[in-house]
């Protein structure tokens, strides 16, 4: 997904979440979660920070289970859901960016089904 498309999707969804049904907290005070199987997603995080300078971000690099490309889909699905659960429970994220191609391909559909009120953008 192009950087501009990602930016538009986050802006659109962020504007729709004045009060989130996930936590009841104001969306303006909650971070956007970003994760990758390692540090490669930091380039995505940096682009998001440049495009959305007033937003707060939480980044998870799942280095202990990297690279995802060498793992089966079940492993990638499980890790993706563990990380999403962690970001929602611990950081009350208002949106999730899956900055990993493998996780996007394997898990984006199940993440969206599990969290229908959370904007989830895959890279």
Order of alpha helices (4+ residues) and beta strands (2+ residues): alpha-beta-alpha-beta-alpha-beta-alpha-beta
